[in-house]
Amino acid sequence: MRFLVIVRAAAELPFATVYCDALVRAGVLLDAADLRPSAFDAEGQRTHGAPVRGYWLIDVRDHEEAVERVRRIPVSGCVVEIRQVAVV
């Protein structure tokens, strides 16, 4: 199953590419990227809340394994969302 792990944080640090080593070693990382700090909605207005700083796309057995793997990554001070990717 594929899961998108979204990292939100106020700090401007490269989260996704720095902390993905454990996921690479485990062979579950499909993609990772850091995102630009500014975020705008469809009308061009700046969005509120902590911006998305990066993401990991992982392929694991189930949601529990996704949560366990993300718990091992030191992302303190961040909000992490784990969402299953729909199979089309």
Secondary structure by P-SEA (a helix, b strand, c coil): cbbbbbbbbccccccccccaaaaaaacccccccccccccccccccccccccccbbbbbbcccaaaaaaaaaacccccbbbbbbbbbcc
